[in-house]
């Protein structure tokens, strides 16, 4: 008997989450379903025509789940897949994951009936929909352990980080002649790049400008939106390596949705047995990097002066996650 096909439409940036979800559903259904996930390396064997295989799967399925996150929200391919599926009479179900709320969705996907996944009960809605579509009777119960295994380390990294701005100040720009060198790097990843009359580079989610410093070399200030943090932190790493730059200062400017535990005794108690340690009343350390947190009514800022390590995307996301896990930061 040919297996029923369930099509997962998604962003490749969410691949790790959906691979784990596929594994859990395979276990729950005894692999009696064929879950088509284009990024799993199995649904489309290497060497096969990618577009053809997706088209073939869409002709054989009756159910498509469209996984919506901040990563996939602007994916033209995702809209193409879902539009094609709708035109063939396939049941298309949007699912908000990694903190994305479907209330923020716009037409045409907002016209479809879907749900958000934020706990074990809502995760079970996926199985419920499979059962109603294919007249199966799989258990829709998921344990907290299963839910954690699927979404482990993802929510804080993918959802809470976008609600911030990140600023890097670099100095000792040996080999970096002018701001045009940076502009050329941006052309490789963005279509919209231009320089203002005041010599500011403006591009998608980022602003860069040059300013005088106390040293003989000028400083370059990079400020970018957290939604594109992975892209621009990698860009900055490449610039640092290519032009022998030094990161002089880094700031993670969190929105007013974050609050901070300002009392030292409470804060130090929360840090017990965590990966973050305190150096004194104000300074903290994570993975050998010292930082401090400045808090006021409008924003919370994680500040790093004279970084001893390369501040990577992983460091930024994990320090926020650890601060949230301990309760020092609270997302409201």
N, C-alpha and C positions, 0 to 999 in steps of 0.2 A: 504493500500500500504506500502510495506516494505521500511524503510528509507535507503537512500544511506549512506554508511559508509566512513568516511574520517579518515585515520589512522595517528596519531601524534606519530612519533618516536623521543625520546628525552632522555635527562639525567634527573634523578629525582632531581638533583640540580637546574634544570630550571623549576621545577614543578610550582612554584608560577606564573611565567610569562605565562606559557602555560595554566594554569587554567583560568587566566584572559582573555587570547586570546580566549579560548573556550567559555567563558561566552559571550564575545562580538559577536562572530560568531553566537552563539545560538540566541541572541537577533536579529541580522541582518537577520537570516534565519527563524525566528519563530520556532526554534527547529525542523525544518523539516529534518535536517541531523542528523546522529549519529556520533559524533566525538569520536573516540576511543582514550582515553588518559589513559594509564595503571595506572597512579598515582593519578587519580581523586577520587578513592573510589567508583565510579559508574560503569565505564566500566567493571571492574572486581569486582563483589560483594565479600565481605569478606567470606572466607571459600571456595571459588572456586579455582580450579587449575589454577595458574597464567599463566604457559606456555601454557596450553591447550586453555585458553581463548584468548590469543594473537594469537595462531595459527588459531583459529576459525575466529577471526576478519580478519586475513590476507587472508583467503579463500573467504571472502565475499566483500572485498573492491576492488576498481579499482584505488584508489589514496592514496599514502602515502607521507606525508611531513616529511622530516628528518631535525629536527632543530639542527643546528650545532653551538655550542658555545665552549669556552675554556673548559667548563665543560664536554661536550659530545665528544670532539675531539678524545679522546683515549678510548671511550667506545666500548668494544668488542661486547656487546649486540646490540648496535645500528647498527654496521656493519653487524651483523648476521641478524637482522630484515630486513634491506634494501637489503641485498643479497638475502634473501629468497623471498622477494617481487619481486625483479627483475626476479628471476627464474620462477615466476608464471605469468610474463607478466604484473604486476601491474606498473602503472606509478609512479616512485619514483622521488621526487623533493627535492633536498637539499635546505635549507634556512639558511643563515647566520644570527644569532641574537646576541644581546648583544655586538655588535661591531666586531664580528668575520667576516672576509672577506673571501668569498669562494675562492678567488685567492690563499689563503694559504692552500687549501684542496689538498690532494694527492689521487691518484687512490686507490680504484675504484670509490669512490663517485665523484671525480673531473671530471669523464667522463660523468656525468649526467648533464642535463641542470637545473640550479637553479637560485636563486637570493638572494641578501642580503636585510634584512629589517632594514631600518634606518630612515624612515619617514612615513607619512600617505600614500603617493602615493605607495611606495613599499610594505606597509602592504596590500594595496588593491590587490596586485598581487595574494595573497592567494585566495581571493574570485574569482578573474578572472580565476584562474586555476580550481577552483571548478565548475564554470559556464561552462567552455569549456569541462570539463570531463563529467559532468552529464547533460549538456544541460539545465541548470537552468539560471535564470535571476536575481540573487540577486545583490543588489547594492554593488559596490566595494569601495564606498567612506567611509573613516574613518575621523572623526574629530580629531583635535589636542588633545581635551579632552579625547577622546577614546584612542588615542595612548599613552598619558601620563598615563592613568589609567592602561594600560597593562604593560608598561615598567617603571613605577614610581620607582625611587630609585635603579633601577637595573643596568643601564649602567655603572655608575661610580663605583659601587661596584664590578661588575663582569668583567668589561673590563679594566678599567684604573688601578685598583689595581694590576693586574698581571704584569704591566710594572714597577716593582720596586723590591727592595730587602728589607727585614725587619731584623733588628738585635736587639736582647735582650741580656742584660748582667745581670746575676743574681748573687747575693752574699748571705752571711749568710746562706750557704748551710748546715744547721743543719740536720743531719740524712742522707744526701746524701754522701755515702762513697766514691764513685769514679765514673768515667765516665761510668762504666759498668751498673750502675743503669739506666742511661739514655738510653744506648743501648738496654736494655731489654724492655723499653717502646716502642722504635722504632720498635722492632721486631713484635709488635702487629699490626702495621699499614703498614709496608713496608716489601717487600721481600728482598731488597738489602740494607744490613747494614754491614759495616765493619769498623774496627779501623786501622788507619795508624800507622807506626812506631813512629810518633811524637804524638801519642795519640789523633788524631783528628777523630771524628766520621763523616763518609761520608754516606749519604743515599740519597733517591730520593728528590732532591730539597732542601737539608739542609746540613749544616756543623756545627759541634759543637766541641768546644775545651775548655780545662781548662787552666787558666793562673793564675799566682800569683797576689795578690792584696796587698794593704797597710794594710789590716786587717789580722787577723789570719786565716780567711777562704779564700780559693781560689774562683775565679770567673769562671763562665761558660758562654761562649759566643755562642749564637745561631744565625746563619744567614741563612735565608731561602728565597726562591723565592716567590714572591707575588702570583704566580699562585696557590700555596698550602697554602696560608695564613690562611684560615679557619681551615685547618687540624692542622697546627703547632702551631697556637695561642691556640687552644684548648688543644693540647698536653702540651704546656707550663703552661697553667692554671692548668692542672691536676698535673704536677710536683710541682708547687708552693704549692698546697694544700697538696700533699702527703708528701713532704719533708720539709715543713715549710721554703720555700725559700723567698727571697726578690728580686724583680726586681729593679736593681740599675739604669739601663739606657735602653732606647728604642729609636731606630732610624728607620725611614721609608725613605729609600734611593730611591728617584724617578729617573727615567732615564732622559736623555737629551731631551726627548719629552716634558717635563714639563718646563715651564718658571714661574718666580715668580715676582710679583709686588713689587719692592724693595723700592719704594718711600713711606715714612711714611704717608704723607698727603693723597695721593691717596689711599693707603691701608686702612687707618682709615675711609675714606669716603665710600669705598666699604663695610666695615664691618657694617655700620649703618643698624639697623634692622635685623641683621643676628644672628645666634646662636653662632658665634665666636666673642669674645671680646678681645680688646687689653689691656695689663697691663702697658706696657711702649713702647718705640720705637721698641723693638725687640721681646717682649714676648706677646704671645696670650694665650687665655684660651678657652677650649671647654669642657662642662660637668664637670666643676670643676677641670680640669687637665690643668696645665700650660705647654706650649711648645714654642719652637721658630723654625724658619726656616732659614737654612743656604743655600745660593744659590751661585753657581759658574757656569762657562761655561759648565761643564761636568755633573753636577747633582744638584738636589734640595733635601735637607734632612730635614725632620721634626724630631726634636730632643726633647726628653723628659728625664729630669734628675730627679731621685728620685720620681717616679710616686706616686701620692697620692691615685690613684684608680687602680683597676686591668685593665690593658690595654687589652680589648677584641677585637675580630674581628669586632664587631659592632662599637666600638669606632674608630678603625683605618679606616674602610671604610667610616664612616659618617663624620669624620673630613676631609678626602680627598674630599668627595662629597661637603661639605659645602665650602671648599676653592675654589673648581671649580665653584660652583654656584655663589659665590660672585665675581669671577674674579681675586682673589688674586693669584690663580694658573691657568695657562692656559695650556691645552693639545694641542700640535701642531702635 
